[in-house]
Amino acid sequence: MGCWVKFWGVRGSIPCPTPDHIIYGGNTSCVEVHFDGHHIALDAGTGLRLLGKAWRAHEVKKATLLMTHTHWDHIIGFPFFAPAYCADFALDILAGHVAKNGGIRRLFSSHMSDPMFPVPLDSMHSTMTFQDFQPGDTFVLEDAVTVRTAPLNHPNMATGYRLEYGDLAICYVTDTEHVPGHPDPNVLRLIDGADLVIYDSTYTDEEFHAKIGWGHSTWQEGIRLCQQAGAKRLVVFHHEPEHDDAFMGRVEDDVRQRWSDALVAREGMTVTLRA
């Protein structure tokens, strides 16, 4: 039991299965949050395949999947999520950005239809529910975990999450672009006083100006936001594919020098909040 966060995929944009992406990982976004038996997955990138194997091995029977958005790198792992094919598994899938596009079930179904994928969504024998909400909504999972949400600045929209369990708060804020010198008030409210903030740090400040409009942020902005909001710890996340292990090693050194309460996500890394 206990409360912890595990990183199954930390890369953005596209998987990077190369020898230069071993230390920090090449799978795309998927983060597991475990609150005393409540199993939550954040995003369905290629890391979701590994999480699914772990949940089958540990006989997890029920879980929730929260989607930030449905760009390819955040959904590509779902057809390879083994528990979804098992009749003894139940999965609740929620999203806050696609109601106007027909809802999250329609988008997952189209993703797994001819000629995109040979196995349709209806071939998954688990008990699945699909729920759409509006960014800014608050809801409760399994009468235990309060979920607060906020809209993020990303092409086609995205949703940020704050998960509250008892006196713990974990925030997942990825695929969002900041405006230099103008901290995003939606993000500041969401991460206020949080114990752990996982933040879109695709670029460095030096790279950012050439990438404006692409919908991503920097690790430096993550530190600035966390310090302004009084958040306790930051995880630098959603690494740019061109940032290989050597580049990420330099980023990690810079992050440590800038703020001792910030760390760089590595695939397979676990952060324990309460034993």
C-alpha positions in Angstrom: 0.0 0.0 0.0 1.1 3.6 0.2 1.1 6.7 -2.1 3.6 6.9 -4.9 4.1 8.0 -8.5 5.8 5.9 -11.2 7.0 7.1 -14.6 6.4 4.6 -17.4 6.9 7.0 -20.3 8.6 10.4 -20.0 9.2 11.4 -23.6 7.1 13.8 -25.8 6.2 13.9 -29.4 7.4 10.5 -30.6 9.0 7.4 -29.0 12.8 7.2 -29.1 13.9 3.6 -28.9 17.6 4.4 -29.6 20.8 3.7 -27.7 21.0 7.4 -27.0 17.8 7.4 -25.1 18.4 4.7 -22.5 19.1 6.5 -19.3 16.1 8.8 -19.3 13.9 6.6 -21.5 12.2 6.7 -24.9 8.6 5.8 -24.2 5.9 8.6 -24.5 3.8 10.0 -21.7 2.3 7.6 -19.1 2.4 8.2 -15.4 1.0 6.0 -12.7 -0.4 7.4 -9.4 -1.2 5.0 -6.6 -3.2 6.1 -3.6 -3.6 3.2 -1.1 -5.1 0.8 -3.6 -6.6 3.4 -6.0 -4.9 3.0 -9.4 -4.7 5.9 -11.7 -2.9 6.3 -15.1 -2.2 9.7 -16.6 -2.1 9.5 -20.4 -1.8 6.6 -22.7 1.5 7.0 -24.5 3.7 4.0 -25.3 4.6 3.7 -21.6 1.0 2.5 -21.0 2.0 -0.9 -22.5 4.6 -1.4 -19.7 2.1 -0.2 -17.0 -0.4 -2.7 -18.3 2.1 -5.6 -18.0 2.8 -4.5 -14.4 -0.9 -4.3 -13.5 -1.6 -7.8 -14.9 1.3 -9.2 -12.9 0.0 -7.5 -9.7 -3.6 -8.6 -10.5 -5.0 -5.0 -10.6 -8.7 -5.3 -11.4 -9.9 -1.7 -11.5 -8.3 1.6 -12.6 -8.9 5.1 -14.0 -7.2 6.6 -17.1 -7.1 10.4 -17.2 -6.3 11.9 -20.6 -4.7 15.3 -21.0 -5.4 15.3 -24.8 -5.4 12.9 -27.7 -2.4 13.8 -29.8 -0.7 10.7 -31.1 2.1 10.6 -28.5 -0.4 10.5 -25.7 -2.8 7.8 -27.1 -0.6 5.5 -29.1 -0.1 3.0 -26.2 -3.8 2.3 -25.6 -4.3 -0.5 -28.3 -1.4 -2.3 -26.6 -2.7 -2.0 -23.0 -3.2 -5.7 -22.1 -5.6 -5.3 -19.2 -8.2 -3.7 -21.5 -8.6 -7.0 -23.3 -9.3 -8.9 -20.1 -12.9 -9.5 -18.9 -11.9 -9.4 -15.3 -10.6 -5.7 -15.6 -12.6 -2.5 -15.3 -11.3 0.9 -16.6 -12.9 4.3 -16.4 -11.5 6.7 -19.0 -12.0 10.5 -18.6 -11.1 13.5 -20.8 -11.8 17.2 -20.7 -11.1 18.5 -24.2 -13.0 16.5 -26.8 -16.7 16.7 -25.9 -17.2 19.0 -29.0 -15.5 16.4 -31.2 -17.9 13.6 -30.3 -16.3 12.5 -27.0 -13.4 10.4 -25.9 -15.0 7.1 -26.7 -15.5 8.1 -30.4 -11.9 9.2 -30.6 -10.5 6.0 -29.1 -12.8 4.0 -31.4 -11.6 5.9 -34.5 -8.0 5.4 -33.5 -8.6 1.6 -33.4 -10.5 1.3 -36.7 -9.6 0.4 -40.3 -7.3 1.4 -41.8 -5.5 2.8 -38.7 -5.5 -0.4 -36.6 -6.6 -4.0 -37.2 -8.2 -4.6 -33.8 -11.4 -2.6 -33.0 -12.2 -1.0 -29.6 -15.1 -3.5 -29.2 -12.6 -6.4 -29.1 -11.5 -5.2 -25.7 -13.4 -7.3 -23.3 -12.8 -5.3 -20.1 -15.6 -3.2 -18.6 -14.9 0.3 -19.8 -16.7 3.5 -19.2 -16.0 6.8 -21.0 -16.7 10.2 -19.5 -16.2 13.7 -20.9 -16.0 16.8 -18.7 -15.1 20.4 -19.2 -11.7 21.7 -18.1 -12.1 23.5 -14.8 -14.5 20.8 -13.5 -13.9 19.0 -10.2 -15.0 15.4 -9.6 -14.3 12.5 -7.2 -12.9 9.0 -8.1 -14.1 6.0 -6.1 -15.3 8.3 -3.3 -11.6 8.8 -2.4 -9.6 10.9 -4.8 -10.6 14.5 -5.6 -9.7 15.6 -9.1 -9.4 19.2 -10.0 -8.8 20.2 -13.6 -7.8 23.3 -15.6 -7.5 24.2 -19.3 -4.0 24.3 -20.7 -2.5 26.3 -23.6 -2.0 23.7 -26.3 -3.1 23.2 -29.9 -6.5 21.4 -29.9 -6.6 22.0 -26.2 -5.4 20.0 -23.2 -6.3 19.5 -19.6 -4.2 19.7 -16.4 -4.9 17.6 -13.4 -4.6 18.0 -9.6 -5.2 14.7 -7.7 -6.0 15.2 -4.0 -6.0 12.3 -1.5 -6.2 13.1 2.2 -3.6 15.9 2.6 -1.6 15.0 -0.5 -1.8 16.8 -3.8 -0.2 15.6 -7.0 -0.4 17.8 -10.2 0.1 16.7 -13.8 0.5 19.7 -16.1 1.9 18.7 -19.5 1.5 19.9 -23.0 1.1 23.6 -22.2 2.8 26.7 -23.5 3.6 29.6 -21.2 3.9 33.3 -22.1 7.3 34.6 -21.0 6.9 37.0 -18.0 3.2 36.1 -17.5 2.7 33.1 -15.3 -0.4 31.1 -16.4 -3.0 31.8 -13.7 -4.8 28.5 -14.5 -1.6 26.6 -13.7 -0.8 28.6 -10.6 -4.2 27.9 -9.1 -4.0 24.2 -10.0 -0.5 23.7 -8.4 -1.0 25.9 -5.4 0.8 24.3 -2.5 1.0 20.9 -4.2 3.3 18.2 -2.9 4.5 17.2 -6.4 4.1 18.9 -9.8 4.9 17.0 -13.0 5.4 19.8 -15.6 5.9 20.0 -19.4 9.6 20.8 -19.7 10.1 20.0 -23.3 12.5 22.8 -24.0 15.0 25.0 -22.3 14.5 28.8 -22.0 17.2 29.2 -24.7 15.3 27.0 -27.1 11.8 28.3 -26.3 11.6 31.4 -28.5 12.2 29.3 -31.7 9.3 27.0 -30.6 6.6 29.5 -29.8 3.2 28.2 -31.0 4.2 24.5 -30.6 2.4 24.2 -27.3 5.2 23.4 -24.8 7.1 24.9 -22.0 10.5 24.8 -20.2 12.0 23.4 -17.1 12.9 26.9 -16.0 9.3 28.0 -16.2 8.3 24.9 -14.2 10.6 26.0 -11.4 9.4 29.6 -11.6 5.7 28.5 -11.4 6.3 26.0 -8.5 8.2 28.5 -6.5 5.6 31.2 -7.0 2.8 28.7 -6.1 4.5 27.3 -3.1 4.6 23.8 -4.6 7.0 21.5 -2.7 8.6 19.4 -5.6 8.9 19.6 -9.4 9.4 16.8 -11.8 10.8 17.9 -15.2 8.8 15.9 -17.8 7.9 15.3 -21.5 11.4 15.4 -22.8 12.1 16.6 -26.4 13.0 13.6 -28.7 16.2 15.4 -29.8 17.4 15.7 -26.2 19.4 12.5 -25.9 21.0 11.1 -22.7 24.0 13.5 -23.0 21.7 16.5 -23.4 19.4 15.4 -20.6 22.4 14.8 -18.3 23.4 18.5 -18.7 19.7 19.5 -18.1 19.7 17.5 -14.9 22.9 19.2 -13.6 21.4 22.6 -14.4 18.1 21.7 -12.7 19.8 20.5 -9.5 21.8 23.7 -9.4 18.8 25.9 -9.9 16.5 24.2 -7.3 17.2 21.3 -5.0 13.5 20.3 -4.9 13.4 19.6 -8.6 14.3 16.4 -10.4 14.3 15.1 -13.9 11.9 12.3 -14.8 13.5 9.0 -15.9 11.5 6.0 -17.2 11.0 3.6 -14.4 11.5 6.2 -11.7 9.3 6.0 -8.6 8.6 9.0 -6.3 7.2 7.9 -2.9 5.1 10.4 -1.1 3.9 8.2 1.8 5.1 4.7 2.6 
